[in-house]
Amino acid sequence: MESPIGQRTVRNVAPGLLPWLLLWALAGTLALCLLPGLRGNALSGFSLPFWLIGAPLLDIAWLTRKRWLAALRKRIGSRVSPRRRGIR
């Protein structure tokens, strides 16, 4: 019997979650463009703009990290890795 300690569980992102997060970021961007009072001031700082735009975009980046990290490794890895010659 195998120990569950060494195993990693692969979890897929809920298919309906990413569109909601994208909608949240787009609605937050629209709200900040149309309602200048939401942009923050000296007293409130930039907390509300973060929660309207930054937080959903960070969530999207975190949930899709395997996909874009693989693409980044593929793109950068081919440029960085040294070329190896076969033994002759």
N, CA, C and O atoms as a MOPAC input file, in Angstrom:
PM7 MOZYME 1SCF
protein

 N      0.84300 1    -1.18000 1     0.00000 1
 C      0.00000 1     0.00000 1     0.00000 1
 C      0.88600 1     1.23900 1     0.00000 1
 O      1.83600 1     1.33500 1     0.77700 1
 N      0.56700 1     2.18100 1    -0.87500 1
 C      1.38000 1     3.37800 1    -1.00300 1
 C      0.95900 1     4.43400 1     0.01800 1
 O     -0.20700 1     4.53500 1     0.40000 1
 N      1.93500 1     5.20000 1     0.43400 1
 C      1.68000 1     6.27200 1     1.37900 1
 C      1.15400 1     7.49800 1     0.64800 1
 O      1.70900 1     7.87300 1    -0.38500 1
 N      0.10300 1     8.13100 1     1.15100 1
 C     -0.43200 1     9.31300 1     0.48200 1
 C      0.43300 1    10.55900 1     0.68300 1
 O      0.17200 1    11.60000 1     0.07900 1
 N      1.45200 1    10.45600 1     1.52300 1
 C      2.28300 1    11.62500 1     1.80400 1
 C      3.07100 1    12.04000 1     0.57400 1
 O      3.19000 1    13.23400 1     0.29900 1
 N      3.61000 1    11.09000 1    -0.17000 1
 C      4.43000 1    11.41000 1    -1.32900 1
 C      3.64400 1    11.75200 1    -2.57800 1
 O      4.23300 1    12.14900 1    -3.58300 1
 N      2.33900 1    11.61000 1    -2.54000 1
 C      1.53300 1    11.85500 1    -3.72000 1
 C      1.00200 1    13.27800 1    -3.71900 1
 O      0.63400 1    13.82500 1    -2.67900 1
 N      0.97200 1    13.86300 1    -4.90300 1
 C      0.39300 1    15.19500 1    -5.04400 1
 C     -0.95400 1    15.05800 1    -5.72900 1
 O     -1.09800 1    14.30900 1    -6.69500 1
 N     -1.91300 1    15.76400 1    -5.23700 1
 C     -3.23200 1    15.73900 1    -5.83100 1
 C     -3.31300 1    16.83700 1    -6.87800 1
 O     -3.02800 1    18.00200 1    -6.60200 1
 N     -3.70200 1    16.45200 1    -8.07100 1
 C     -3.86500 1    17.41800 1    -9.14700 1
 C     -5.31400 1    17.87400 1    -9.14500 1
 O     -6.23700 1    17.06900 1    -9.26600 1
 N     -5.49400 1    19.16800 1    -9.00500 1
 C     -6.85000 1    19.71200 1    -8.97500 1
 C     -7.05500 1    20.59100 1   -10.19300 1
 O     -6.22400 1    21.44500 1   -10.50400 1
 N     -8.14200 1    20.38100 1   -10.86400 1
 C     -8.48800 1    21.21200 1   -12.00900 1
 C     -9.28200 1    22.41200 1   -11.52600 1
 O    -10.02600 1    22.33000 1   -10.54800 1
 N     -9.11600 1    23.51400 1   -12.21400 1
 C     -9.86100 1    24.71100 1   -11.89100 1
 C    -11.31100 1    24.49000 1   -12.29100 1
 O    -11.59800 1    23.94600 1   -13.35800 1
 N    -12.21100 1    24.91300 1   -11.43300 1
 C    -13.62600 1    24.80800 1   -11.76900 1
 C    -13.87100 1    25.57200 1   -13.06300 1
 O    -13.49500 1    26.74000 1   -13.16200 1
 N    -14.49100 1    24.94300 1   -14.05700 1
 C    -14.63500 1    25.58200 1   -15.36300 1
 C    -15.42100 1    26.88700 1   -15.32100 1
 O    -15.19800 1    27.75700 1   -16.16300 1
 N    -16.31600 1    27.04500 1   -14.38600 1
 C    -17.12000 1    28.26600 1   -14.32300 1
 C    -16.47600 1    29.38800 1   -13.53600 1
 O    -17.00200 1    30.50100 1   -13.52100 1
 N    -15.36300 1    29.13300 1   -12.88700 1
 C    -14.74800 1    30.13100 1   -12.01500 1
 C    -13.99500 1    31.20500 1   -12.79300 1
 O    -14.10800 1    32.38700 1   -12.47100 1
 N    -13.23500 1    30.81700 1   -13.80400 1
 C    -12.43700 1    31.78500 1   -14.54600 1
 C    -13.28700 1    32.84900 1   -15.25600 1
 O    -12.91700 1    34.02300 1   -15.21900 1
 N    -14.40000 1    32.49600 1   -15.89600 1
 C    -15.22200 1    33.55200 1   -16.49700 1
 C    -15.76400 1    34.54500 1   -15.46700 1
 O    -15.87600 1    35.73800 1   -15.75000 1
 N    -16.10200 1    34.05000 1   -14.26800 1
 C    -16.58600 1    34.94800 1   -13.22600 1
 C    -15.49600 1    35.89800 1   -12.75800 1
 O    -15.75800 1    37.07800 1   -12.52800 1
 N    -14.28800 1    35.39800 1   -12.61600 1
 C    -13.18200 1    36.25600 1   -12.21000 1
 C    -12.86700 1    37.29500 1   -13.28500 1
 O    -12.58000 1    38.45000 1   -12.97100 1
 N    -12.92100 1    36.88900 1   -14.53800 1
 C    -12.69300 1    37.82500 1   -15.62400 1
 C    -13.79700 1    38.88000 1   -15.67300 1
 O    -13.52000 1    40.05900 1   -15.89600 1
 N    -15.02500 1    38.46800 1   -15.46900 1
 C    -16.14100 1    39.40900 1   -15.41900 1
 C    -15.97400 1    40.38400 1   -14.25900 1
 O    -16.25200 1    41.57500 1   -14.40100 1
 N    -15.51900 1    39.88000 1   -13.11100 1
 C    -15.27200 1    40.71500 1   -11.93700 1
 C    -14.21400 1    41.77700 1   -12.26900 1
 O    -14.40100 1    42.94900 1   -11.94400 1
 N    -13.12100 1    41.38800 1   -12.90300 1
 C    -12.05500 1    42.33600 1   -13.25200 1
 C    -12.55200 1    43.36000 1   -14.27700 1
 O    -12.24100 1    44.54600 1   -14.16300 1
 N    -13.31900 1    42.91600 1   -15.27100 1
 C    -13.84200 1    43.85200 1   -16.27500 1
 C    -14.85500 1    44.82100 1   -15.66900 1
 O    -14.84700 1    46.01000 1   -15.98700 1
 N    -15.72600 1    44.31500 1   -14.79700 1
 C    -16.70000 1    45.19300 1   -14.13400 1
 C    -15.98200 1    46.17700 1   -13.21000 1
 O    -16.38200 1    47.33800 1   -13.11800 1
 N    -14.93700 1    45.73300 1   -12.53000 1
 C    -14.16300 1    46.62600 1   -11.67600 1
 C    -13.45600 1    47.70400 1   -12.47700 1
 O    -13.40000 1    48.86100 1   -12.05800 1
 N    -12.91100 1    47.32600 1   -13.63800 1
 C    -12.26400 1    48.31200 1   -14.51000 1
 C    -13.27300 1    49.33800 1   -14.99900 1
 O    -12.99900 1    50.53800 1   -15.00000 1
 N    -14.43400 1    48.86600 1   -15.41200 1
 C    -15.48400 1    49.77000 1   -15.87300 1
 C    -15.93700 1    50.69300 1   -14.74300 1
 O    -16.13600 1    51.88700 1   -14.96300 1
 N    -16.10100 1    50.15000 1   -13.54000 1
 C    -16.51900 1    50.96400 1   -12.39200 1
 C    -15.47700 1    52.02900 1   -12.06500 1
 O    -15.83700 1    53.16700 1   -11.76300 1
 N    -14.20600 1    51.68500 1   -12.12000 1
 C    -13.16900 1    52.66600 1   -11.83100 1
 C    -13.08800 1    53.74300 1   -12.90400 1
 O    -12.75700 1    54.89100 1   -12.60800 1
 N    -13.38700 1    53.38300 1   -14.14000 1
 C    -13.36600 1    54.37600 1   -15.21700 1
 C    -14.55400 1    55.33700 1   -15.12000 1
 O    -14.41200 1    56.53300 1   -15.37300 1
 N    -15.71900 1    54.80900 1   -14.75500 1
 C    -16.93300 1    55.62600 1   -14.74300 1
 C    -17.17700 1    56.34700 1   -13.42800 1
 O    -17.83100 1    57.38900 1   -13.41200 1
 N    -16.66900 1    55.82000 1   -12.33500 1
 C    -16.90900 1    56.40500 1   -11.01600 1
 C    -15.57800 1    56.81300 1   -10.38200 1
 O    -14.92600 1    55.99300 1    -9.73500 1
 N    -15.17500 1    58.06300 1   -10.56100 1
 C    -13.86900 1    58.49100 1   -10.05200 1
 C    -13.72500 1    58.36300 1    -8.53700 1
 O    -12.60500 1    58.25000 1    -8.03800 1
 N    -14.80800 1    58.37900 1    -7.81400 1
 C    -14.74500 1    58.26000 1    -6.35400 1
 C    -14.22600 1    56.90600 1    -5.89100 1
 O    -13.77000 1    56.77600 1    -4.75500 1
 N    -14.28800 1    55.89900 1    -6.75200 1
 C    -13.81000 1    54.56200 1    -6.38000 1
 C    -12.29500 1    54.41300 1    -6.52100 1
 O    -11.72200 1    53.42400 1    -6.06500 1
 N    -11.65600 1    55.38100 1    -7.14300 1
 C    -10.22000 1    55.25800 1    -7.43400 1
 C     -9.34200 1    55.38000 1    -6.20400 1
 O     -8.15600 1    55.05700 1    -6.26800 1
 N     -9.87000 1    55.82200 1    -5.12000 1
 C     -9.08500 1    55.94600 1    -3.89800 1
 C     -8.57100 1    57.36300 1    -3.72000 1
 O     -8.46800 1    58.13600 1    -4.67200 1
 N     -8.25500 1    57.67800 1    -2.48300 1
 C     -7.70300 1    58.99300 1    -2.16100 1
 C     -6.66300 1    58.81100 1    -1.05600 1
 O     -6.29000 1    57.68500 1    -0.72800 1
 N     -6.20500 1    59.90900 1    -0.49300 1
 C     -5.16700 1    59.83500 1     0.53900 1
 C     -5.65100 1    59.07200 1     1.76400 1
 O     -4.86200 1    58.40300 1     2.43100 1
 N     -6.93500 1    59.16800 1     2.06000 1
 C     -7.46100 1    58.51200 1     3.25200 1
 C     -7.67900 1    57.01100 1     3.03900 1
 O     -7.34100 1    56.20800 1     3.90900 1
 N     -8.23300 1    56.63700 1     1.90800 1
 C     -8.54900 1    55.21900 1     1.67500 1
 C     -7.44400 1    54.46500 1     0.96000 1
 O     -7.43100 1    53.23400 1     0.96700 1
 N     -6.52300 1    55.17700 1     0.34800 1
 C     -5.44200 1    54.49800 1    -0.37000 1
 C     -5.95300 1    53.83800 1    -1.63500 1
 O     -6.94200 1    54.27300 1    -2.22500 1
 N     -5.27800 1    52.79900 1    -2.03800 1
 C     -5.66200 1    52.10800 1    -3.26900 1
 C     -6.26800 1    50.74400 1    -2.97500 1
 O     -6.14400 1    49.82800 1    -3.78700 1
 N     -6.91300 1    50.59600 1    -1.83800 1
 C     -7.47600 1    49.31700 1    -1.45100 1
 C     -8.63100 1    48.89600 1    -2.35900 1
 O     -8.67700 1    47.74900 1    -2.80600 1
 N     -9.54400 1    49.78900 1    -2.63000 1
 C    -10.69500 1    49.43500 1    -3.45900 1
 C    -10.29200 1    49.09400 1    -4.89600 1
 O    -10.78900 1    48.10400 1    -5.43400 1
 N     -9.40900 1    49.87400 1    -5.54500 1
 C     -8.97100 1    49.45700 1    -6.89100 1
 C     -8.29500 1    48.08900 1    -6.88900 1
 O     -8.43500 1    47.33000 1    -7.84800 1
 N     -7.56800 1    47.76900 1    -5.82700 1
 C     -6.95900 1    46.44200 1    -5.76000 1
 C     -8.03300 1    45.36700 1    -5.74200 1
 O     -7.93400 1    44.38800 1    -6.48100 1
 N     -9.04900 1    45.52800 1    -4.91800 1
 C    -10.07800 1    44.49700 1    -4.81400 1
 C    -10.96100 1    44.44100 1    -6.05000 1
 O    -11.54800 1    43.39800 1    -6.34000 1
 N    -11.06700 1    45.54400 1    -6.78300 1
 C    -11.88900 1    45.53400 1    -7.99400 1
 C    -11.15200 1    44.98400 1    -9.20500 1
 O    -11.76700 1    44.35600 1   -10.06700 1
 N     -9.83900 1    45.20900 1    -9.28500 1
 C     -9.08300 1    44.78900 1   -10.47100 1
 C     -7.94400 1    43.83300 1   -10.12200 1
 O     -7.81600 1    42.77100 1   -10.73200 1
 N     -7.12600 1    44.20200 1    -9.15300 1
 C     -5.92600 1    43.43200 1    -8.83600 1
 C     -6.20700 1    42.03100 1    -8.32000 1
 O     -5.59000 1    41.06700 1    -8.77200 1
 N     -7.12500 1    41.91100 1    -7.38500 1
 C     -7.40600 1    40.60700 1    -6.78900 1
 C     -7.92200 1    39.58400 1    -7.80200 1
 O     -7.42600 1    38.45800 1    -7.82000 1
 N     -8.89900 1    39.93100 1    -8.64400 1
 C     -9.34000 1    38.91500 1    -9.61100 1
 C     -8.26000 1    38.54800 1   -10.62300 1
 O     -8.17300 1    37.39400 1   -11.04200 1
 N     -7.43700 1    39.51600 1   -11.01900 1
 C     -6.36100 1    39.19500 1   -11.97000 1
 C     -5.29800 1    38.30600 1   -11.32200 1
 O     -4.75900 1    37.41200 1   -11.97400 1
 N     -4.99400 1    38.54400 1   -10.04600 1
 C     -4.06400 1    37.65500 1    -9.33200 1
 C     -4.65200 1    36.25500 1    -9.19400 1
 O     -3.93500 1    35.26500 1    -9.33600 1
 N     -5.94200 1    36.16700 1    -8.92200 1
 C     -6.59300 1    34.86100 1    -8.82900 1
 C     -6.51900 1    34.10900 1   -10.15200 1
 O     -6.22800 1    32.91300 1   -10.17900 1
 N     -6.78000 1    34.81000 1   -11.23700 1
 C     -6.71700 1    34.18400 1   -12.56500 1
 C     -5.29300 1    33.69800 1   -12.83900 1
 O     -5.09200 1    32.58400 1   -13.32300 1
 N     -4.31100 1    34.54100 1   -12.52600 1
 C     -2.90700 1    34.15200 1   -12.74300 1
 C     -2.55000 1    32.93300 1   -11.90900 1
 O     -1.85200 1    32.04100 1   -12.39000 1
 N     -3.01600 1    32.88000 1   -10.66600 1
 C     -2.69500 1    31.75400 1    -9.79400 1
 C     -3.37800 1    30.47100 1   -10.26200 1
 O     -2.76600 1    29.40300 1   -10.25900 1
 N     -4.63400 1    30.57500 1   -10.66000 1
 C     -5.37600 1    29.38500 1   -11.07100 1
 C     -4.90100 1    28.81900 1   -12.40400 1
 O     -5.05000 1    27.62400 1   -12.65900 1
 N     -4.33700 1    29.66100 1   -13.24900 1
 C     -3.87500 1    29.19600 1   -14.56200 1
 C     -2.34400 1    29.11800 1   -14.62400 1
 O     -1.77400 1    29.07400 1   -15.71400 1
 N     -1.68100 1    29.10100 1   -13.47300 1
 C     -0.21600 1    29.15400 1   -13.44100 1
 C      0.45200 1    27.98300 1   -14.14000 1
 O      1.50500 1    28.16700 1   -14.75100 1
 N     -0.11200 1    26.80000 1   -14.07500 1
 C      0.51800 1    25.65000 1   -14.73000 1
 C      0.53900 1    25.83700 1   -16.23700 1
 O      1.51400 1    25.48300 1   -16.89900 1
 N     -0.53000 1    26.39000 1   -16.77400 1
 C     -0.62600 1    26.59000 1   -18.21500 1
 C      0.38400 1    27.63700 1   -18.69500 1
 O      1.11800 1    27.39000 1   -19.65200 1
 N      0.42800 1    28.80800 1   -18.03500 1
 C      1.32800 1    29.84900 1   -18.53400 1
 C      2.76100 1    29.60900 1   -18.12700 1
 O      3.67000 1    30.07000 1   -18.81800 1
 N      3.00700 1    28.89500 1   -17.01500 1
 C      4.38800 1    28.55700 1   -16.67100 1
 C      4.96900 1    27.54600 1   -17.65600 1
 O      6.14600 1    27.62200 1   -18.00600 1
 N      4.14700 1    26.60400 1   -18.10000 1
 C      4.62300 1    25.63900 1   -19.09400 1
 C      4.95400 1    26.33700 1   -20.40500 1
 O      5.96600 1    26.03200 1   -21.03600 1
 N      4.11100 1    27.26300 1   -20.81300 1
 C      4.37700 1    28.01200 1   -22.04100 1
 C      5.62700 1    28.87900 1   -21.89200 1
 O      6.41300 1    29.01000 1   -22.83000 1
 N      5.80700 1    29.47200 1   -20.70700 1
 C      6.98800 1    30.30200 1   -20.46400 1
 C      8.26300 1    29.46700 1   -20.46100 1
 O      9.28000 1    29.87600 1   -21.02200 1
 N      8.20600 1    28.29000 1   -19.82400 1
 C      9.37400 1    27.39800 1   -19.81900 1
 C      9.73100 1    26.95400 1   -21.23000 1
 O     10.90500 1    26.88700 1   -21.59400 1
 N      8.71200 1    26.65300 1   -22.01300 1
 C      8.94900 1    26.20600 1   -23.38000 1
 C      9.60900 1    27.30700 1   -24.19900 1
 O     10.53500 1    27.05400 1   -24.97000 1
 N      9.12200 1    28.53200 1   -24.02100 1
 C      9.63700 1    29.65000 1   -24.80300 1
 C     11.03100 1    30.06200 1   -24.33500 1
 O     11.92500 1    30.25600 1   -25.15800 1
 N     11.22400 1    30.19500 1   -23.03800 1
 C     12.51200 1    30.64500 1   -22.51300 1
 C     13.52700 1    29.50300 1   -22.49400 1
 O     14.71200 1    29.71800 1   -22.75100 1
 N     13.07100 1    28.31400 1   -22.19600 1
 C     13.97100 1    27.17400 1   -22.10400 1
 C     14.71000 1    26.89300 1   -23.38400 1
 O     15.87300 1    26.49100 1   -23.35500 1
 N     14.05800 1    27.09600 1   -24.50300 1
 C     14.72000 1    26.83300 1   -25.77900 1
 C     15.79800 1    27.87400 1   -26.06800 1
 O     16.73600 1    27.60200 1   -26.81800 1
 N     15.67500 1    29.04200 1   -25.49000 1
 C     16.66900 1    30.08600 1   -25.69800 1
 C     17.81400 1    29.99700 1   -24.69500 1
 O     18.94900 1    30.35200 1   -25.01200 1
 N     17.52000 1    29.52800 1   -23.49600 1
 C     18.51200 1    29.52600 1   -22.42500 1
 C     19.33700 1    28.24800 1   -22.39700 1
 O     20.54100 1    28.28700 1   -22.14000 1
 N     18.69400 1    27.11800 1   -22.66100 1
 C     19.40600 1    25.85200 1   -22.52300 1
 C     20.52900 1    25.73500 1   -23.55900 1
 O     20.33600 1    26.06600 1   -24.72900 1
 N     21.68800 1    25.26700 1   -23.12900 1
 C     22.79600 1    25.11300 1   -24.07600 1
 C     22.52300 1    23.97300 1   -25.03800 1
 O     21.85200 1    22.99800 1   -24.70000 1
 N     23.04600 1    24.11000 1   -26.22000 1
 C     22.87100 1    23.04500 1   -27.21300 1
 C     23.88000 1    21.95100 1   -26.93200 1
 O     25.06600 1    22.20900 1   -26.73200 1
 N     23.40000 1    20.76400 1   -26.92200 1
 C     24.27500 1    19.62000 1   -26.64700 1
 C     24.52500 1    18.85000 1   -27.92300 1
 O     23.61200 1    18.58100 1   -28.70300 1
 N     25.75000 1    18.51300 1   -28.11100 1
 C     26.10900 1    17.70800 1   -29.29600 1
 C     26.18400 1    16.25100 1   -28.87900 1
 O     26.55000 1    15.92300 1   -27.75000 1
 N     25.83800 1    15.40800 1   -29.79500 1
 C     25.91000 1    13.97600 1   -29.53300 1
 C     27.36700 1    13.51300 1   -29.53700 1
 O     28.23800 1    14.18100 1   -30.09500 1
 N     27.61900 1    12.38200 1   -28.91800 1
 C     28.98600 1    11.82100 1   -28.87200 1
 C     29.32000 1    11.25300 1   -30.24600 1
 O     28.54200 1    10.49200 1   -30.82000 1
 N     30.46700 1    11.62500 1   -30.75700 1
 C     30.87100 1    11.15100 1   -32.08400 1
 C     31.97000 1    10.16600 1   -31.97800 1
 O     32.44300 1     9.65600 1   -32.99400 1

